[in-house]
Amino acid sequence: MKNYITKIVMIAILITTIISCKVSKDIETPKDAFPENFRNASVSKDTTSIADLEWKNFFTEKDIIQLIDSAVTRNNDLQIATKNIEIAQYKFTQSKWGNVPQLNLNVSASTSNPSDNSFTGKNLGQALGQNHIDDYSAGATLSWEADIWGKIKNQKKGAFAGYLQSEEVKKALQTTIVANVSKGYYNLLMLDAQLEIAKQNYKLNDSTTNIIKLKYDAGQVTSLAIQQSEAQKLVSAQLIPQLEQNIAIQENALSV
């Protein structure tokens, strides 16, 4: 009986060992199923930069458009940048003709009046019947510079780079002007709204103070309630001139 139990135990251990030594199946790790695009997001192939768009496309209010247009027109730095663009564009156009043959034409005319007492003057009058000599000359030269070392090509690249740089400077200046004016404009609208709220708040505090005074006369509240209401009324009153001053400063900055 004892040997029988021992055999069963040995068989069980052997089976367990065989099962534990079995090569396990590789577990496949699920791949992250991320979408190529976010929901409701469309991929745009438009490569237009925001700096290339007209600033008037960003605003619809007539007032801010007039303010920005006036600031852009009267800005001295932007006017200088515009002139620099014209100069750079002229240089670039001129550089494109560097490898073209150049034709130079020269035409000249001169008149000499020798003295009537001189030998030339006497002979001139007898031979030609006039007392002056007209001299006319014309000439033409054709030249062409071979761009062996890339001089003309480098000049074209330099002129084009200067033109692009001038364009970018103008865009940067115009972007700064538009940003400053629009920021000031919306800040002015915010200050106007705050001033209106401050005035309404002052009227509300004034009405509240009058009501509290009536309650004080009726013995419903103490004088402390009146003092607190008067203090709130004073705070709201002090805010109004501060906002009016800020509005004046902002209007002066916008020159409206």
C-alpha angles and dihedrals in degrees: 000000000000091000090050093054090047091054091050091051092048092049091050092050090048092051091048091051093050092050092048091051093054114116108251122229116258113254114227112224110223113243120237107260099212116169118241090233134022120256114283089002118130124199110235120209093194108119096187111135120227088235089062093057122095111258091225088069090068098056134054102177113102093214097056091045090055092047094050093044091052092047093048092048096048099040109115096203091053091049090052090049090052091053090048089054090053090050093047091047090051091050091049092049090048093049092056089065093053095102095045118101112259122224117200121193122196123190123175138171132189138177128205127193112200119200117270089230094054124092092245092049094051094046091044092057093048097044103038103017092234136094100222138060122225118205122191127181136174132184141173130203127191120201134174128185116212111220095224099146097034094254095138092043091053090048089054091049091048093048091048091048090050090051093051091046091053090049092051092048090054092048091050092049093047092047090052092049093048092047094049095046094046091047091050092046095053090042088055091052089051092050091049090052091047091050091052091050091047091053092049090047090052091052090049092050090048091052091046091052091052091050092050090050090054090050089049090053088051091051095244097119137026129244089260090072090054091050092050092049091048090051092053090047091052092051092051090047093053092053094061099066091044091056092045090053092049090050091052091050092049093047090051090051090052092041093226 
